[in-house]
Structures are given as C-alpha cells and as structure tokens.
C-alpha cells in the first residue's frame, strides 16, 4: 500500500522523463562529436574557453539526465528522491560559481550580457529552483513535479542554446578565411 502511494505521483511523469532523459543523453553524446570536430580548427583556443563555455553544456545535459533517472527509479519513499534532487541542485549551484570563475579568467572571448544571462543567471535560477523543489517534494509532490519538470527541460534548453551559440561563434569567427596576400 505504501509503495503504491509513493509511486503514484511519479508514475504519471514516467514518459516525460524518459523523453527528456533520452534527449539529454543524446545531446551529451553529440557534444563529444562537436568538440572533436572543433578540435580541428585552424586557430586553436585555450582550454579555458572550452571549460567555460563547452563543459557546462555537458554538465547541464547530465544534470537533466540525472533528474530523469532519479524520478524514474523505484523509490520506497519520496524523501530518497528528494535527497538526490537536492544534491543535484546544490551541485549545480556550486558549478555555476565555477562557471563564473572560468568565464572571467578565460581570455579567448569577452562575455556580453546575453552570455551572462544564459551561462550564469538562468542556470543558477534553475539549480536553485531544483533545490527548493527538492525540499518541498516529499510534502507536496504533485505540484512540485511540475517545477522539477520545468527545471529539467530548462536545463536541456540552456545546453541547446549555449551549444548553438558556441557553434555559431566558431562558424562565423574562427572559420573566417585568412586574408590573401593581395588583401593585406
């Protein structure tokens, strides 16, 4: 009887988390392919810029995958899932602080306001919301699952936006043809 009560709010979200988790895992793999392709760029960039702008995308995708896997696990009590979600949120908040440090110390690119919003502010808000939802999850699971679902999907969208932003920068700035000797 108790196990059915625990499973009931999570069961309705199973398909959602299978879809989001699959997308997050696929996009994580795609990031490895993209970084391999970018490695052949004629003018190599510092590892600091990859750590500041590429690695966080993989972390956001993996966080979404972790949340999806957590909420698909057969928990005996909601507080167990809540603990994992809370630790994921806390880890994300700490990681955003690391992103800020890396972004400030890399020298390959100067951040604009959009970068601060998408690389720092929105991820920080997402992970903070996940921590808050994790605290409320055992007490009021049904509405909290909507918040957790929104955060999970937002982490995937953050990773997609930031990966696309990075790729367009690479395509437009780093692959510019070098001026010919006549143009110099």
C-alpha positions as CSV (number, residue, x, y, z in Angstrom):
1,X,0.0,0.0,0.0
2,X,2.7,2.5,0.9
3,X,4.8,1.7,-2.2
4,X,1.7,2.5,-4.4
5,X,1.2,5.8,-2.7
6,X,4.9,6.7,-3.3
7,X,4.8,5.6,-6.9
8,X,1.5,7.3,-7.9
9,X,2.8,10.9,-8.4
10,X,5.9,9.7,-10.1
11,X,4.2,7.2,-12.4
12,X,2.4,9.9,-14.3
13,X,5.7,11.6,-15.2
14,X,7.4,8.5,-16.5
15,X,7.1,9.2,-20.2
16,X,8.1,12.8,-19.7
17,X,11.4,11.9,-18.0
18,X,12.1,9.1,-20.5
19,X,11.8,11.6,-23.3
20,X,13.8,14.4,-21.5
21,X,16.4,11.9,-20.3
22,X,16.9,10.4,-23.7
23,X,17.3,13.9,-25.3
24,X,19.8,14.9,-22.6
25,X,21.8,11.7,-23.1
26,X,21.8,12.1,-26.9
27,X,22.8,15.8,-26.7
28,X,25.6,14.9,-24.4
29,X,27.0,12.4,-26.9
30,X,26.6,15.0,-29.7
31,X,28.7,17.5,-27.7
32,X,31.5,15.0,-27.8
33,X,31.2,14.8,-31.6
34,X,31.1,18.6,-31.9
35,X,34.1,19.1,-29.7
36,X,36.0,16.5,-31.8
37,X,35.1,18.4,-35.0
38,X,36.0,21.8,-33.4
39,X,39.4,20.4,-32.3
40,X,40.5,20.7,-36.0
41,X,40.0,24.5,-36.0
42,X,42.9,26.2,-37.6
43,X,43.5,28.6,-34.7
44,X,43.3,26.6,-31.5
45,X,41.7,28.2,-28.5
46,X,42.6,27.8,-24.9
47,X,41.2,25.0,-22.8
48,X,39.9,27.8,-20.5
49,X,37.3,28.8,-23.1
50,X,36.2,25.2,-23.5
51,X,35.9,24.8,-19.8
52,X,33.9,28.0,-19.5
53,X,31.6,27.5,-22.5
54,X,31.6,23.9,-23.6
55,X,31.8,21.8,-20.5
56,X,28.9,23.5,-18.7
57,X,26.6,22.3,-21.6
58,X,27.5,18.7,-20.9
59,X,27.0,19.2,-17.2
60,X,23.5,20.7,-17.8
61,X,22.6,17.8,-20.0
62,X,23.9,15.3,-17.5
63,X,22.0,17.1,-14.7
64,X,18.8,16.7,-16.7
65,X,19.7,13.0,-17.3
66,X,20.3,12.5,-13.5
67,X,17.0,14.1,-12.6
68,X,15.2,12.0,-15.2
69,X,16.8,8.8,-13.9
70,X,16.2,9.8,-10.3
71,X,12.5,10.3,-10.9
72,X,12.2,7.0,-12.9
73,X,13.8,5.0,-10.1
74,X,11.6,2.8,-7.9
75,X,11.9,4.7,-4.7
76,X,10.4,3.3,-1.5
77,X,9.9,6.8,-0.1
78,X,9.8,10.3,-1.7
79,X,12.5,11.7,0.6
80,X,15.1,9.4,-1.1
81,X,14.4,11.0,-4.5
82,X,14.2,14.4,-2.8
83,X,17.7,13.9,-1.3
84,X,19.2,13.1,-4.7
85,X,17.4,16.0,-6.4
86,X,18.5,18.4,-3.6
87,X,22.2,17.3,-4.0
88,X,21.9,17.7,-7.8
89,X,20.6,21.3,-7.3
90,X,23.3,22.1,-4.8
91,X,25.9,20.7,-7.1
92,X,24.5,22.8,-9.9
93,X,24.7,26.0,-7.8
94,X,28.3,25.3,-6.9
95,X,29.1,24.5,-10.5
96,X,27.6,27.8,-11.7
97,X,30.1,29.6,-9.3
98,X,32.8,27.6,-11.1
99,X,31.5,28.7,-14.4
100,X,31.6,32.3,-13.3
101,X,35.3,31.9,-12.3
102,X,36.2,30.1,-15.5
103,X,34.4,32.7,-17.7
104,X,36.1,35.6,-16.0
105,X,39.6,34.1,-16.3
106,X,39.5,32.8,-19.9
107,X,41.0,35.2,-22.4
108,X,39.6,34.0,-25.7
109,X,36.3,35.7,-25.6
110,X,34.7,38.7,-23.8
111,X,31.3,37.9,-22.5
112,X,28.3,40.1,-23.3
113,X,25.1,40.4,-21.3
114,X,23.4,37.5,-23.2
115,X,26.3,35.2,-22.2
116,X,25.9,36.2,-18.5
117,X,22.1,35.5,-18.7
118,X,22.4,32.1,-20.4
119,X,25.6,30.8,-18.8
120,X,25.1,32.1,-15.3
121,X,21.8,33.7,-14.3
122,X,19.3,31.1,-15.9
123,X,21.4,28.1,-14.8
124,X,21.7,29.5,-11.3
125,X,18.0,30.1,-11.1
126,X,17.3,26.6,-12.4
127,X,19.5,24.8,-9.9
128,X,18.2,27.0,-7.1
129,X,14.6,26.1,-8.1
130,X,15.6,22.4,-8.2
131,X,17.0,22.6,-4.6
132,X,13.8,24.4,-3.4
133,X,11.6,21.8,-5.2
134,X,13.6,19.0,-3.7
135,X,12.8,20.4,-0.2
136,X,9.1,20.6,-1.0
137,X,8.8,17.3,-2.9
138,X,8.1,14.9,0.0
139,X,5.5,17.3,1.4
140,X,3.6,18.3,-1.7
141,X,4.8,16.1,-4.6
142,X,2.2,16.7,-7.3
143,X,2.7,20.5,-7.9
144,X,6.4,20.2,-7.1
145,X,6.8,17.7,-10.0
146,X,5.8,20.5,-12.4
147,X,8.6,22.7,-11.1
148,X,11.1,19.8,-11.3
149,X,9.9,19.0,-14.9
150,X,10.3,22.7,-15.9
151,X,13.8,22.8,-14.4
152,X,14.8,19.6,-16.2
153,X,13.5,20.8,-19.5
154,X,15.1,24.3,-19.0
155,X,18.5,22.6,-18.3
156,X,18.2,20.9,-21.7
157,X,17.2,24.2,-23.4
158,X,20.1,26.0,-21.7
159,X,22.5,23.4,-23.1
160,X,21.0,23.6,-26.6
161,X,21.1,27.4,-26.6
162,X,24.6,27.6,-25.3
163,X,25.9,24.9,-27.6
164,X,24.3,26.6,-30.6
165,X,25.7,30.0,-29.5
166,X,29.2,28.5,-29.3
167,X,28.9,26.8,-32.7
168,X,27.7,29.9,-34.4
169,X,30.6,31.8,-32.9
170,X,33.0,29.1,-34.1
171,X,31.5,29.1,-37.5
172,X,31.5,32.8,-38.0
173,X,34.6,33.9,-36.2
174,X,37.1,31.1,-36.2
175,X,36.5,29.8,-39.7
176,X,36.8,33.2,-41.4
177,X,39.2,32.8,-44.3
178,X,42.6,34.3,-43.8
179,X,43.1,37.5,-45.9
180,X,45.1,36.7,-49.0
181,X,48.4,38.4,-49.6
182,X,46.7,40.8,-52.0
183,X,44.2,41.9,-49.3
184,X,47.0,42.7,-46.7
